[in-house]
Amino acid sequence: MQKKDPLPSGLYYHYPFLNRKDREQVLNWIKTLSPLWEMRFSEHNPPPEGDKQRELLRPVYWLGNWQFACLDYYHPPKGTMYRCLEAEPYPKFLKDIVARIEFCAKKYLPKSSFPEGWELNTCLINFYGNKWEEDKWVDRARVGEHKDFEPGPVASLSFGDKAFFQFVQGKQNLDSNFVFSQWLEDSSLQIFGGERWKSKTFHRVQRVEDKRGEILGPSIINFQTRRINFTFRYVPREHIFKIHEMPKNQIEDITPYLKKLAENSAYFKKIIQVL
């Protein structure tokens, strides 16, 4: 059997990371969620000149803290205040999985990749698939070039159709810009950290296959989920705020989302009771 070349320093990939039982438990729990379709802007954070209000490309759900799009996400060093609202904690089974991921990260990535206090205390769940638009199904299973600004290594778990993940040096789609590519398989774990992968390159999901014929997750109106990805990151505790600590304008912008979440979440139901 031919051995695969080792991954560059700062990258780790494990397939399959989850066994069949763990996978089933995760996917059964996901069915209990009610993902949100968020808008990019809001009344107090209007679109900049030349831009316009728009819906995010896919439904999302957050654990640990919720970074609403209209709050402009978490973006240190300047974009740290009032970007992250304290959200639902990880369920017990997911905490156990995260502990295993953290162990792998610390074992296989350079120590210089980790800021003090690093832990995977926040998770973005992205639902990738097809959206019914203008009497046809439109592929919404890609992500453009971007960076994850949360400090330290980032880890992701993938479910469903495999995704072609790339690191690139810039936003122009040129062959010379490609740095590294990796297929992310169902039940796989990917971790990346360090300056090269966090600061010097962008990453993107170039495409997602449509071969498994498996529709995942909860029922979402006019949407078929082909792939689900958990992206685990670290946000320092001092940058995660409770609802009563948020400014009035931000509370007004996110209240409609909080009320929607409260329809299916005991955690957010308690939050809106104090508004």
ABEGO torsion letter per residue (X at the ends): XBBBBBBBBGBBBBOBABBAAAAAAAAAAAAABBBBBBBABBAABBBBBGBBBBBBABBBBBBGBBBBAAAGEBBOAABABGABBBBBBBBAAAAAAAAAAAAAAAAABBAAABBBGBBBABBBBBBBEBBBBGGBBBBAABBBBBBBABBEBBBBBBBEBBBBBBBBABABBBAAABABBBBBBBGBBBBBBEAAAAAABBBBBABBBBAAGBBBEBBBBGBBBABBBBBBBBBBAAABBBAAABBAAAAAAAAAAAAAAAAABAAAAAAAAAX
